[in-house]
Amino acid sequence: MSASELSGLRVLVTRAKHQAESLAHLLRARGAAVEQVPAIEIRAVADSSDLDAALHQLAGYDWLILTSVNGVEALFERAQHIGADLSRLQ
């Protein structure tokens, strides 16, 4: 890829602040003008009691489908913290 293939393009990166720089760097290296405007902030919930209860109930399910890498990381971190076993889930 040439360093100027995105020259003249302005790209808006809306990823969370701590995740945006690597993408912005790649785009700049290819000539794009990059604006970083985080559209979300990823942080822990203030009260995890509902999440904890749901995690403990997952033993009764066969499948768990998640659509976000950030959600996967948060869910498995919390499950490990409270000792919820998700190992049998597909």
ZALUMLUM-293047 format. One record per atom (N, C-alpha, C): residue number from 1; atom name; x, y, z; residue in three letters. Coordinates in nm, 3 decimals, decimal comma, padded with zeros to 5 digits. Example, Ala and Ser with C-alpha at 12.3 -4.5 7.8 and 13.67 -1.06 7.14 Angstrom:
BEGIN
pt seq 1&atom N&east 01,319&north -00,569&up 00,780&type ALA $
pt seq 1&atom CA&east 01,230&north -00,450&up 00,780&type ALA $
pt seq 1&atom C&east 01,320&north -00,330&up 00,780&type ALA $
pt seq 2&atom N&east 01,285&north -00,225&up 00,708&type SER $
pt seq 2&atom CA&east 01,367&north -00,106&up 00,714&type SER $
pt seq 2&atom C&east 01,290&north 00,003&up 00,787&type SER $
REM end
This chain:
BEGIN
pt seq 1&atom N&east 00,084&north -00,119&up 00,000&type MET $
pt seq 1&atom CA&east 00,000&north 00,000&up 00,000&type MET $
pt seq 1&atom C&east 00,088&north 00,124&up 00,000&type MET $
pt seq 2&atom N&east 00,051&north 00,218&up -00,079&type SER $
pt seq 2&atom CA&east 00,131&north 00,339&up -00,088&type SER $
pt seq 2&atom C&east 00,092&north 00,436&up 00,023&type SER $
pt seq 3&atom N&east 00,188&north 00,517&up 00,062&type ALA $
pt seq 3&atom CA&east 00,165&north 00,613&up 00,170&type ALA $
pt seq 3&atom C&east 00,068&north 00,723&up 00,130&type ALA $
pt seq 4&atom N&east 00,036&north 00,733&up 00,003&type SER $
pt seq 4&atom CA&east -00,054&north 00,839&up -00,039&type SER $
pt seq 4&atom C&east -00,189&north 00,788&up -00,090&type SER $
pt seq 5&atom N&east -00,216&north 00,660&up -00,073&type GLU $
pt seq 5&atom CA&east -00,339&north 00,605&up -00,130&type GLU $
pt seq 5&atom C&east -00,466&north 00,665&up -00,070&type GLU $
pt seq 6&atom N&east -00,459&north 00,720&up 00,051&type LEU $
pt seq 6&atom CA&east -00,575&north 00,785&up 00,112&type LEU $
pt seq 6&atom C&east -00,560&north 00,937&up 00,116&type LEU $
pt seq 7&atom N&east -00,460&north 00,986&up 00,045&type SER $
pt seq 7&atom CA&east -00,435&north 01,130&up 00,041&type SER $
pt seq 7&atom C&east -00,560&north 01,204&up -00,007&type SER $
pt seq 8&atom N&east -00,591&north 01,311&up 00,063&type GLY $
pt seq 8&atom CA&east -00,707&north 01,391&up 00,028&type GLY $
pt seq 8&atom C&east -00,835&north 01,348&up 00,097&type GLY $
pt seq 9&atom N&east -00,831&north 01,235&up 00,164&type LEU $
pt seq 9&atom CA&east -00,949&north 01,188&up 00,237&type LEU $
pt seq 9&atom C&east -00,941&north 01,228&up 00,384&type LEU $
pt seq 10&atom N&east -01,054&north 01,264&up 00,438&type ARG $
pt seq 10&atom CA&east -01,064&north 01,296&up 00,581&type ARG $
pt seq 10&atom C&east -01,145&north 01,186&up 00,645&type ARG $
pt seq 11&atom N&east -01,090&north 01,121&up 00,747&type VAL $
pt seq 11&atom CA&east -01,153&north 01,004&up 00,808&type VAL $
pt seq 11&atom C&east -01,183&north 01,035&up 00,955&type VAL $
pt seq 12&atom N&east -01,305&north 01,006&up 00,994&type LEU $
pt seq 12&atom CA&east -01,348&north 01,024&up 01,132&type LEU $
pt seq 12&atom C&east -01,340&north 00,889&up 01,202&type LEU $
pt seq 13&atom N&east -01,262&north 00,881&up 01,308&type VAL $
pt seq 13&atom CA&east -01,248&north 00,759&up 01,386&type VAL $
pt seq 13&atom C&east -01,326&north 00,777&up 01,516&type VAL $
pt seq 14&atom N&east -01,429&north 00,694&up 01,535&type THR $
pt seq 14&atom CA&east -01,519&north 00,710&up 01,650&type THR $
pt seq 14&atom C&east -01,499&north 00,603&up 01,757&type THR $
pt seq 15&atom N&east -01,395&north 00,526&up 01,747&type ARG $
pt seq 15&atom CA&east -01,368&north 00,422&up 01,847&type ARG $
pt seq 15&atom C&east -01,341&north 00,486&up 01,983&type ARG $
pt seq 16&atom N&east -01,352&north 00,405&up 02,087&type ALA $
pt seq 16&atom CA&east -01,321&north 00,453&up 02,222&type ALA $
pt seq 16&atom C&east -01,179&north 00,510&up 02,225&type ALA $
pt seq 17&atom N&east -01,158&north 00,609&up 02,307&type LYS $
pt seq 17&atom CA&east -01,031&north 00,682&up 02,309&type LYS $
pt seq 17&atom C&east -00,910&north 00,590&up 02,319&type LYS $
pt seq 18&atom N&east -00,915&north 00,490&up 02,407&type HIS $
pt seq 18&atom CA&east -00,800&north 00,403&up 02,426&type HIS $
pt seq 18&atom C&east -00,780&north 00,305&up 02,311&type HIS $
pt seq 19&atom N&east -00,875&north 00,297&up 02,217&type GLN $
pt seq 19&atom CA&east -00,864&north 00,205&up 02,105&type GLN $
pt seq 19&atom C&east -00,844&north 00,275&up 01,971&type GLN $
pt seq 20&atom N&east -00,855&north 00,404&up 01,968&type ALA $
pt seq 20&atom CA&east -00,857&north 00,477&up 01,841&type ALA $
pt seq 20&atom C&east -00,718&north 00,500&up 01,781&type ALA $
pt seq 21&atom N&east -00,618&north 00,515&up 01,860&type GLU $
pt seq 21&atom CA&east -00,489&north 00,559&up 01,808&type GLU $
pt seq 21&atom C&east -00,426&north 00,461&up 01,709&type GLU $
pt seq 22&atom N&east -00,439&north 00,332&up 01,732&type SER $
pt seq 22&atom CA&east -00,376&north 00,237&up 01,639&type SER $
pt seq 22&atom C&east -00,438&north 00,247&up 01,499&type SER $
pt seq 23&atom N&east -00,570&north 00,259&up 01,492&type LEU $
pt seq 23&atom CA&east -00,636&north 00,275&up 01,362&type LEU $
pt seq 23&atom C&east -00,600&north 00,410&up 01,300&type LEU $
pt seq 24&atom N&east -00,601&north 00,515&up 01,381&type ALA $
pt seq 24&atom CA&east -00,567&north 00,648&up 01,331&type ALA $
pt seq 24&atom C&east -00,424&north 00,650&up 01,275&type ALA $
pt seq 25&atom N&east -00,334&north 00,584&up 01,342&type HIS $
pt seq 25&atom CA&east -00,195&north 00,577&up 01,296&type HIS $
pt seq 25&atom C&east -00,186&north 00,510&up 01,159&type HIS $
pt seq 26&atom N&east -00,256&north 00,398&up 01,142&type LEU $
pt seq 26&atom CA&east -00,254&north 00,329&up 01,012&type LEU $
pt seq 26&atom C&east -00,312&north 00,415&up 00,901&type LEU $
pt seq 27&atom N&east -00,420&north 00,484&up 00,930&type LEU $
pt seq 27&atom CA&east -00,482&north 00,572&up 00,830&type LEU $
pt seq 27&atom C&east -00,391&north 00,688&up 00,793&type LEU $
pt seq 28&atom N&east -00,328&north 00,749&up 00,893&type ARG $
pt seq 28&atom CA&east -00,234&north 00,860&up 00,867&type ARG $
pt seq 28&atom C&east -00,117&north 00,812&up 00,782&type ARG $
pt seq 29&atom N&east -00,068&north 00,691&up 00,811&type ALA $
pt seq 29&atom CA&east 00,046&north 00,636&up 00,736&type ALA $
pt seq 29&atom C&east 00,012&north 00,618&up 00,589&type ALA $
pt seq 30&atom N&east -00,115&north 00,610&up 00,558&type ARG $
pt seq 30&atom CA&east -00,159&north 00,594&up 00,420&type ARG $
pt seq 30&atom C&east -00,210&north 00,727&up 00,361&type ARG $
pt seq 31&atom N&east -00,186&north 00,835&up 00,433&type GLY $
pt seq 31&atom CA&east -00,212&north 00,968&up 00,378&type GLY $
pt seq 31&atom C&east -00,341&north 01,034&up 00,419&type GLY $
pt seq 32&atom N&east -00,424&north 00,969&up 00,499&type ALA $
pt seq 32&atom CA&east -00,552&north 01,028&up 00,538&type ALA $
pt seq 32&atom C&east -00,533&north 01,135&up 00,645&type ALA $
pt seq 33&atom N&east -00,621&north 01,233&up 00,642&type ALA $
pt seq 33&atom CA&east -00,630&north 01,329&up 00,752&type ALA $
pt seq 33&atom C&east -00,730&north 01,268&up 00,850&type ALA $
pt seq 34&atom N&east -00,688&north 01,247&up 00,973&type VAL $
pt seq 34&atom CA&east -00,770&north 01,173&up 01,069&type VAL $
pt seq 34&atom C&east -00,818&north 01,265&up 01,180&type VAL $
pt seq 35&atom N&east -00,947&north 01,255&up 01,209&type GLU $
pt seq 35&atom CA&east -01,008&north 01,322&up 01,323&type GLU $
pt seq 35&atom C&east -01,054&north 01,213&up 01,419&type GLU $
pt seq 36&atom N&east -01,012&north 01,222&up 01,544&type GLN $
pt seq 36&atom CA&east -01,055&north 01,126&up 01,644&type GLN $
pt seq 36&atom C&east -01,164&north 01,190&up 01,731&type GLN $
pt seq 37&atom N&east -01,282&north 01,130&up 01,727&type VAL $
pt seq 37&atom CA&east -01,397&north 01,177&up 01,804&type VAL $
pt seq 37&atom C&east -01,462&north 01,054&up 01,868&type VAL $
pt seq 38&atom N&east -01,416&north 01,016&up 01,987&type PRO $
pt seq 38&atom CA&east -01,471&north 00,896&up 02,050&type PRO $
pt seq 38&atom C&east -01,622&north 00,908&up 02,069&type PRO $
pt seq 39&atom N&east -01,696&north 00,809&up 02,018&type ALA $
pt seq 39&atom CA&east -01,842&north 00,810&up 02,029&type ALA $
pt seq 39&atom C&east -01,889&north 00,732&up 02,150&type ALA $
pt seq 40&atom N&east -01,800&north 00,652&up 02,209&type ILE $
pt seq 40&atom CA&east -01,836&north 00,575&up 02,327&type ILE $
pt seq 40&atom C&east -01,724&north 00,582&up 02,429&type ILE $
pt seq 41&atom N&east -01,760&north 00,551&up 02,552&type GLU $
pt seq 41&atom CA&east -01,662&north 00,535&up 02,660&type GLU $
pt seq 41&atom C&east -01,689&north 00,399&up 02,721&type GLU $
pt seq 42&atom N&east -01,586&north 00,321&up 02,734&type ILE $
pt seq 42&atom CA&east -01,602&north 00,187&up 02,789&type ILE $
pt seq 42&atom C&east -01,556&north 00,190&up 02,935&type ILE $
pt seq 43&atom N&east -01,649&north 00,152&up 03,022&type ARG $
pt seq 43&atom CA&east -01,617&north 00,149&up 03,165&type ARG $
pt seq 43&atom C&east -01,707&north 00,049&up 03,233&type ARG $
pt seq 44&atom N&east -01,669&north 00,011&up 03,353&type ALA $
pt seq 44&atom CA&east -01,747&north -00,086&up 03,431&type ALA $
pt seq 44&atom C&east -01,877&north -00,022&up 03,478&type ALA $
pt seq 45&atom N&east -01,978&north -00,104&up 03,495&type VAL $
pt seq 45&atom CA&east -02,106&north -00,056&up 03,547&type VAL $
pt seq 45&atom C&east -02,089&north -00,026&up 03,695&type VAL $
pt seq 46&atom N&east -02,168&north 00,070&up 03,745&type ALA $
pt seq 46&atom CA&east -02,160&north 00,107&up 03,886&type ALA $
pt seq 46&atom C&east -02,213&north -00,005&up 03,975&type ALA $
pt seq 47&atom N&east -02,319&north -00,071&up 03,933&type ASP $
pt seq 47&atom CA&east -02,380&north -00,178&up 04,011&type ASP $
pt seq 47&atom C&east -02,384&north -00,302&up 03,922&type ASP $
pt seq 48&atom N&east -02,308&north -00,403&up 03,956&type SER $
pt seq 48&atom CA&east -02,300&north -00,523&up 03,873&type SER $
pt seq 48&atom C&east -02,392&north -00,635&up 03,921&type SER $
pt seq 49&atom N&east -02,483&north -00,609&up 04,010&type SER $
pt seq 49&atom CA&east -02,567&north -00,716&up 04,065&type SER $
pt seq 49&atom C&east -02,652&north -00,784&up 03,957&type SER $
pt seq 50&atom N&east -02,710&north -00,709&up 03,865&type ASP $
pt seq 50&atom CA&east -02,790&north -00,771&up 03,757&type ASP $
pt seq 50&atom C&east -02,701&north -00,856&up 03,666&type ASP $
pt seq 51&atom N&east -02,584&north -00,805&up 03,632&type LEU $
pt seq 51&atom CA&east -02,490&north -00,879&up 03,549&type LEU $
pt seq 51&atom C&east -02,447&north -01,007&up 03,620&type LEU $
pt seq 52&atom N&east -02,414&north -00,996&up 03,747&type ASP $
pt seq 52&atom CA&east -02,371&north -01,113&up 03,824&type ASP $
pt seq 52&atom C&east -02,479&north -01,220&up 03,826&type ASP $
pt seq 53&atom N&east -02,603&north -01,180&up 03,849&type ALA $
pt seq 53&atom CA&east -02,715&north -01,275&up 03,851&type ALA $
pt seq 53&atom C&east -02,730&north -01,343&up 03,715&type ALA $
pt seq 54&atom N&east -02,719&north -01,265&up 03,608&type ALA $
pt seq 54&atom CA&east -02,731&north -01,321&up 03,473&type ALA $
pt seq 54&atom C&east -02,617&north -01,418&up 03,444&type ALA $
pt seq 55&atom N&east -02,497&north -01,384&up 03,485&type LEU $
pt seq 55&atom CA&east -02,383&north -01,472&up 03,462&type LEU $
pt seq 55&atom C&east -02,401&north -01,606&up 03,533&type LEU $
pt seq 56&atom N&east -02,454&north -01,605&up 03,653&type HIS $
pt seq 56&atom CA&east -02,476&north -01,730&up 03,726&type HIS $
pt seq 56&atom C&east -02,587&north -01,813&up 03,662&type HIS $
pt seq 57&atom N&east -02,679&north -01,752&up 03,591&type GLN $
pt seq 57&atom CA&east -02,788&north -01,825&up 03,526&type GLN $
pt seq 57&atom C&east -02,747&north -01,884&up 03,391&type GLN $
pt seq 58&atom N&east -02,633&north -01,844&up 03,339&type LEU $
pt seq 58&atom CA&east -02,590&north -01,891&up 03,207&type LEU $
pt seq 58&atom C&east -02,561&north -02,041&up 03,205&type LEU $
pt seq 59&atom N&east -02,543&north -02,102&up 03,320&type ALA $
pt seq 59&atom CA&east -02,519&north -02,246&up 03,324&type ALA $
pt seq 59&atom C&east -02,636&north -02,324&up 03,264&type ALA $
pt seq 60&atom N&east -02,753&north -02,266&up 03,260&type GLY $
pt seq 60&atom CA&east -02,870&north -02,331&up 03,205&type GLY $
pt seq 60&atom C&east -02,884&north -02,314&up 03,054&type GLY $
pt seq 61&atom N&east -02,790&north -02,250&up 02,990&type TYR $
pt seq 61&atom CA&east -02,796&north -02,225&up 02,845&type TYR $
pt seq 61&atom C&east -02,688&north -02,305&up 02,772&type TYR $
pt seq 62&atom N&east -02,712&north -02,328&up 02,644&type ASP $
pt seq 62&atom CA&east -02,615&north -02,398&up 02,561&type ASP $
pt seq 62&atom C&east -02,526&north -02,303&up 02,482&type ASP $
pt seq 63&atom N&east -02,582&north -02,189&up 02,443&type TRP $
pt seq 63&atom CA&east -02,510&north -02,094&up 02,358&type TRP $
pt seq 63&atom C&east -02,510&north -01,955&up 02,419&type TRP $
pt seq 64&atom N&east -02,403&north -01,883&up 02,394&type LEU $
pt seq 64&atom CA&east -02,393&north -01,741&up 02,430&type LEU $
pt seq 64&atom C&east -02,333&north -01,671&up 02,310&type LEU $
pt seq 65&atom N&east -02,405&north -01,575&up 02,256&type ILE $
pt seq 65&atom CA&east -02,357&north -01,500&up 02,139&type ILE $
pt seq 65&atom C&east -02,334&north -01,356&up 02,180&type ILE $
pt seq 66&atom N&east -02,213&north -01,309&up 02,159&type LEU $
pt seq 66&atom CA&east -02,176&north -01,170&up 02,189&type LEU $
pt seq 66&atom C&east -02,129&north -01,105&up 02,060&type LEU $
pt seq 67&atom N&east -02,158&north -00,977&up 02,045&type THR $
pt seq 67&atom CA&east -02,125&north -00,909&up 01,920&type THR $
pt seq 67&atom C&east -02,018&north -00,802&up 01,934&type THR $
pt seq 68&atom N&east -01,960&north -00,791&up 02,051&type SER $
pt seq 68&atom CA&east -01,862&north -00,685&up 02,074&type SER $
pt seq 68&atom C&east -01,741&north -00,741&up 02,145&type SER $
pt seq 69&atom N&east -01,623&north -00,714&up 02,092&type VAL $
pt seq 69&atom CA&east -01,500&north -00,756&up 02,158&type VAL $
pt seq 69&atom C&east -01,493&north -00,695&up 02,298&type VAL $
pt seq 70&atom N&east -01,533&north -00,569&up 02,309&type ASN $
pt seq 70&atom CA&east -01,532&north -00,504&up 02,441&type ASN $
pt seq 70&atom C&east -01,628&north -00,573&up 02,536&type ASN $
pt seq 71&atom N&east -01,744&north -00,614&up 02,485&type GLY $
pt seq 71&atom CA&east -01,841&north -00,686&up 02,567&type GLY $
pt seq 71&atom C&east -01,788&north -00,821&up 02,611&type GLY $
pt seq 72&atom N&east -01,723&north -00,891&up 02,521&type VAL $
pt seq 72&atom CA&east -01,663&north -01,021&up 02,554&type VAL $
pt seq 72&atom C&east -01,561&north -01,005&up 02,666&type VAL $
pt seq 73&atom N&east -01,472&north -00,909&up 02,652&type GLU $
pt seq 73&atom CA&east -01,369&north -00,888&up 02,753&type GLU $
pt seq 73&atom C&east -01,429&north -00,855&up 02,889&type GLU $
pt seq 74&atom N&east -01,527&north -00,765&up 02,891&type ALA $
pt seq 74&atom CA&east -01,590&north -00,725&up 03,017&type ALA $
pt seq 74&atom C&east -01,666&north -00,841&up 03,080&type ALA $
pt seq 75&atom N&east -01,740&north -00,915&up 02,999&type LEU $
pt seq 75&atom CA&east -01,820&north -01,025&up 03,051&type LEU $
pt seq 75&atom C&east -01,733&north -01,135&up 03,109&type LEU $
pt seq 76&atom N&east -01,630&north -01,175&up 03,038&type PHE $
pt seq 76&atom CA&east -01,545&north -01,282&up 03,088&type PHE $
pt seq 76&atom C&east -01,462&north -01,238&up 03,208&type PHE $
pt seq 77&atom N&east -01,421&north -01,114&up 03,210&type GLU $
pt seq 77&atom CA&east -01,349&north -01,063&up 03,327&type GLU $
pt seq 77&atom C&east -01,438&north -01,068&up 03,451&type GLU $
pt seq 78&atom N&east -01,564&north -01,025&up 03,435&type ARG $
pt seq 78&atom CA&east -01,657&north -01,026&up 03,548&type ARG $
pt seq 78&atom C&east -01,691&north -01,169&up 03,589&type ARG $
pt seq 79&atom N&east -01,711&north -01,257&up 03,492&type ALA $
pt seq 79&atom CA&east -01,742&north -01,397&up 03,522&type ALA $
pt seq 79&atom C&east -01,629&north -01,460&up 03,603&type ALA $
pt seq 80&atom N&east -01,507&north -01,434&up 03,564&type GLN $
pt seq 80&atom CA&east -01,392&north -01,488&up 03,637&type GLN $
pt seq 80&atom C&east -01,388&north -01,430&up 03,778&type GLN $
pt seq 81&atom N&east -01,415&north -01,302&up 03,791&type HIS $
pt seq 81&atom CA&east -01,411&north -01,234&up 03,921&type HIS $
pt seq 81&atom C&east -01,511&north -01,295&up 04,020&type HIS $
pt seq 82&atom N&east -01,631&north -01,331&up 03,971&type ILE $
pt seq 82&atom CA&east -01,734&north -01,385&up 04,062&type ILE $
pt seq 82&atom C&east -01,739&north -01,537&up 04,060&type ILE $
pt seq 83&atom N&east -01,654&north -01,601&up 03,982&type GLY $
pt seq 83&atom CA&east -01,649&north -01,746&up 03,979&type GLY $
pt seq 83&atom C&east -01,761&north -01,811&up 03,898&type GLY $
pt seq 84&atom N&east -01,820&north -01,740&up 03,803&type ALA $
pt seq 84&atom CA&east -01,922&north -01,799&up 03,718&type ALA $
pt seq 84&atom C&east -01,855&north -01,886&up 03,612&type ALA $
pt seq 85&atom N&east -01,902&north -02,008&up 03,598&type ASP $
pt seq 85&atom CA&east -01,844&north -02,103&up 03,503&type ASP $
pt seq 85&atom C&east -01,916&north -02,093&up 03,369&type ASP $
pt seq 86&atom N&east -01,847&north -02,047&up 03,269&type LEU $
pt seq 86&atom CA&east -01,903&north -02,037&up 03,134&type LEU $
pt seq 86&atom C&east -01,844&north -02,139&up 03,039&type LEU $
pt seq 87&atom N&east -01,769&north -02,234&up 03,092&type SER $
pt seq 87&atom CA&east -01,691&north -02,324&up 03,008&type SER $
pt seq 87&atom C&east -01,775&north -02,416&up 02,920&type SER $
pt seq 88&atom N&east -01,897&north -02,447&up 02,958&type ARG $
pt seq 88&atom CA&east -01,976&north -02,538&up 02,877&type ARG $
pt seq 88&atom C&east -02,054&north -02,469&up 02,765&type ARG $
pt seq 89&atom N&east -02,052&north -02,339&up 02,764&type LEU $
pt seq 89&atom CA&east -02,124&north -02,264&up 02,661&type LEU $
pt seq 89&atom C&east -02,054&north -02,273&up 02,526&type LEU $
pt seq 90&atom N&east -02,133&north -02,276&up 02,421&type GLN $
pt seq 90&atom CA&east -02,080&north -02,268&up 02,285&type GLN $
pt seq 90&atom C&east -02,052&north -02,122&up 02,257&type GLN $
REM end
